[in-house]
Amino acid sequence: MSRSLPAVRAIDWRRTGKLLGTVLFIAVVLLFVSIAIPQIVGADQSYVVQSDSMSPTIDAGSVVYVADVTPDRLSENEIITYRRGSENPVTHRIVEVVERDGQELYRTKGDANEGPDPTLVSADQVIGRVAFSIPYMGYVVAFAGTDLGIALLIIVPALLLAATELWELFVARDEDEPERTEGETG
């Protein structure tokens, strides 16, 4: 008595490719949307890290997602983003909480820096606590702001999508036409 295995259905690579492409497209779009609207991932703001002062914890080119926090909820070892004058926001770790004149101040330091920052950070300078970061995403964000980036990340995919849809319409139209036999005119 011989048993044969059930026939294995062939994988529809075209459908699988379309599905994977769609999933990848949605994931990329969601990443960009989360940077523009960080509230959808539970953060209040997002920033691109400009230096390696927090390496290896957070490298330059990462995007940090920052959640609002009241100053009384901050403590040593937390990573915060704060404003230092008119410069870009800074993301560093709190290494000490200092009480001065009834006010909490924060001594900060980049993980890769030898010593702490020269000035203390006041509560009103703090933007928030870093909730999480995505490595390398800041490079893509910066590239997307260039003319070449707009072309490669927006225009080319839009043209490819339009070409794919036109191709699908063309193929569907050909499949709908009845086949003609030899000698048939019409």
N, C-alpha and C positions, 0 to 999 in steps of 0.2 A: 504494500500500500504506500504509494508515493504521495507525499503532500507537496504541493507547490505553494510558494509564498504568494501572497496577494500582489498584484501588479502595483508597483510604485508609480505614482503619478509623476509625470515630468514636472520639474519646476518651471514655472512661467517666469523666466528671467526678466522679461520686459516689465511685467507687473511688479515683480520684486524690486527692480531698479527704480520704478516710479514711486513705490512706497518708501523706499529708503531715501530717495531724493526729497520727497515731501517732508518726511520726518526731519531730515537734516535742515531743510529750508526753515521749517517751523522753529527748530531749536536755535538757529542763528538769528532769526527775527526776534524771538523771545529774549535772547541775550541783549540785542541792541535796544529793545523796548525797555528792558530792566535797567539799562544805564540811563535812558532818557526819563523813565518813570520808575525810580527805585522803590516807590511805595508798593508796587506789585510783588516785590520779594521781601517786604517787611522792613525796608530801610527808609530813611527820609531823604537822603542825598547820596550821590555817588561822585567820586573824583578819580582822576587818573594820577597815579603816583609818578612823580617826575624824577626821583633820585633813588639810589640804592642805599640810602641811610638806614632803612629798615631790613635790609637783607640779612639773613636768608628768609626771614619770616614773610616779608612782603617786598618783592623786587620792583625795580623801576619798570613801568609799563603795565603794572597791574591796575585793575580798577578796584577801589575800596568802596564798600557800601557802608554808610554811616547812619546810625540810629540816634535820634535825639535822646539826651539823657540829662537828668537834673544833676547839678554838681555834687550834691550829697550822696549820689549813687556811684561816684567814681572812686577808685582805689588804686593802690600800687599794682603794677604789672599789666594794667589795662592799656590797650592801644587806642589813642584818641586822635581826632583830626581837629586842628585849631587854626585860627588866623593869627598871623604875626605881622601886624601892620598891613600894608597894601600888597604884600607878597602873596603868592599862591598859597593855598592852605597847606599845612604841614601835618604829616601823620607820623607820630612818635609814641613811644611807650612812656607811661607814667612810672618814674623810678622812686618818687617820694612825694608824699602829700605834706605840704608845709602850712602851718597855721601862722598867720601874721595879721595883727590888728583885727582879730575876729573874722578874718576871711581865709578861706582855703585857697592855696595856690599850688600849682603842680610843677614839679621839676620833671622835665621830660628828657628823653635820650633816644636817639636812633639806635637800633640794635647793632648796627655796623660801626657806629661812632665810638671813638675812644672814651670820651667823657660826656657828661650831661650838657644839655643846651645852656648857653650863657645866661638866659633870662628865664624867670619863672612865668608860667602861664596862668592867667586869671580865669575864673569861671566864665566871665563874659566873652572870652576869646574862644572857648571850646565850642566847636560845631556839634560834636557828638562822639560816641564810641563806635569804633570800627566793628561792624557785625560780622563781615566776611569779605574776602577779596577773590578776584578772578585773575590769575596770572595771564600776562601777555595781551589781554583784551584791550588795554589802553593803547597799544600800538595800532590795533585795528581801528579804534576810534579816531586816533590822530590821522591815520592814513585815509579814513573815510572823509575827512574834512578837506582833503586835497582834490584838485581837479581830476587827477588820475584815479584817486580812490572813488570819487563819485562815479566815474565812468565804469570802473571795474566792479564796483559793488552794487550799483543801482542800474545803470543803463544797460550794461552787457547782460545781466540776468533777466532784465525786463525784455530785451530783444530775444533772448533764448526762449523765454516763456512764450512770447508771441509766436516765434517760429515753430515751437512744439505744438501749440494749439492749432496753427494753420496746417501743419503737417497732419495732425489728427483729423481735421475736417476734410482734407484732401483724401486721405486713406478711407475715411468713412464714406465719402461720396463715391469713390471707386467701388467699394464693396456693395453699395446699394444699387449700382447699375447692373441690369441683367447682362449675362454674357451673351454675345452674339455668336451664332454658328456661321460656318462658311457659307457664302452665297446669300446670306441674309442682308437685306438693305434696310436702311431705315432712316 
